[in-house]
Amino acid sequence: MSYQDIQFDLSGGIARLTLNRPDKLNSFTANMHGEVADALTRVETEGARVLVLTGAGRGFCAGQDLSERTPAADGTPPDLGETVDKFYAPLVRRLNALPMPVVVGVNGVAAGAGANLAFAGDIVVAKASASFIQSFCRLGLIPDTGGTFALPRLVGRARAMGLAMLGDKLSAQQAQDWGLIWKCVPDEEFDTALEQLAQHFSKAPTKGLAFTKQAIQASLGNDLSTQLDLERDMMRELGRSADYAEGVAAFLGKREPQFKGQ
């Protein structure tokens, strides 16, 4: 499939997905959603061990392209619930379910759904010049794309309320300080930092990382006893994996492991 609104490449175990509507700050259209969904199917089926998601140009993603969500000619308002149900919710679910790390590179402004799309990643790195804005309140809406789930869990109720109800711009440095993202880096170091993460995860024990991701996600709804049982079951399975055997052999042999992601 040829793409119009994204760029996609998969080689060496690294899937690179770039939102590519720079003149519109990579805001989402129905076509872009379709292309992203197709690319994620390839990520799921063509041997990727890490997904790197970023944006083209000066912005990461400005959320929904509002020109596609205006009233019909007869005045009928758009069904925003359908938009969430058809596009944004499935996107967040798929990113969370990917059995590999999702690295998000926030290269510029991340607003509305774009901000919460970034927070759906596993490791988020942002340029120092980037910013995050929960712009929904300016339109009389709520933070979708998982925003009402992620924000209070990442920064607590008070800060989540402030971000969601005031819509203030949050700098990348502040986002790091508040625990919204993994790291804020100088603009000139951004590409290198992203590439280092991509290369690291392409050679890492992918199955163990996938289980780590699942376990941390499950912990948000589990009590301690349930979580300990989950850890037991996952460790039992991972202890039988080829990557664990390789990791032990490499440790005992004082050499670098050659993980296959299995």
Residue, then its C-alpha position, 0 to 999 in steps of 0.5 A: m500500500s502506498y501512503q499519502d499522509i504517513q511515511f512508513d519503513l520497516s527494516g532491521g526489526i525497526a518500524r518507523l511510522t511518521l505522521n506526514r501532513p506537516d502543513k496541517l501540523n500532522s492533524f488526523t483525517a480519516n485517511m490518515h487513520g486508515e493509513v496508520a491502521d494499515a501500517l500497524t497491521r504490518v508492524e504486527t505481522e512483519g517481524a518488527r521488534v520496536l515501533v518508532l512513532t513521530g511527526a514530520g515538520r515542526g509539529f508532532c500532531a495537532g489532534q483532529d483536523l476539525s475541517e472534517r468534523t463540522p456540521a452537515a449542510d442541513g445543520t446536523p452536528p458531527d457524531l464525535g462519539e463515532t469518531v472516537d469509537k471508530f478511530y481514536a480508541p482503536l488506535v490507543r488499544r492497538l498501541n497498548a497491545l503491541p507486543m513490543p516497545v512503542v517509542v514516541g518522538v515528539n518533535g514539536v507541538a502535541a495538542g489535543a488527541g496528538a498529546n494523548l497519542a504521545f502519552a499512549g507510547d511506552i517510551v516518550v522522548a521530546k525535543a526541548s522546544a516541543s510542548f503539550i496542550q490539552s486543547f479540548c476544553r477550548l472546544g467544550l470537549i473532554p480529553d479523548t484518545g485515552g487522555t482521561f485515563a492517562l493524565p491522572r495516572l501519570v501526574g495525579r488528580a490535581r495536575a490532570m484537572g489543571l491540564a484538562m480544564l485550563g488547556d495551558k501549554l506544558s513545555a517538554q521540560q515540565a512534562q518530564d519533570w511531572g512524569l508525563i514523558w521519559k525524557c526531554v532532550p536538546d533539539e540538536e540531540f533529538d534524532t540521535a536519542l531516538e535512533q539510539l533507542a530504536q537500535h537498542f530495542s531492535k536487539a533487546p529481548t522483545k518477549g520479555l519487554a512485551f510481558t513487562k509492558q503487559a504487566i505494568q498496564a495490568s497493575l493499574g487495575n489489579d490488587l497486589s495478590t493478583q499482580l503477584d500471581l501475574e508475575r509468577d505466570m509470566m516469569r514461568e513462561l519467560g524462564r522457558s524462552a530462548d532469550y532467557a537461555e541466551g541471556v544466562a549463557a551470555f552472562l556466564g560466558k561474559r559476552e554480549p547476548q544475541f537476543k532473537g526476541q523469542 
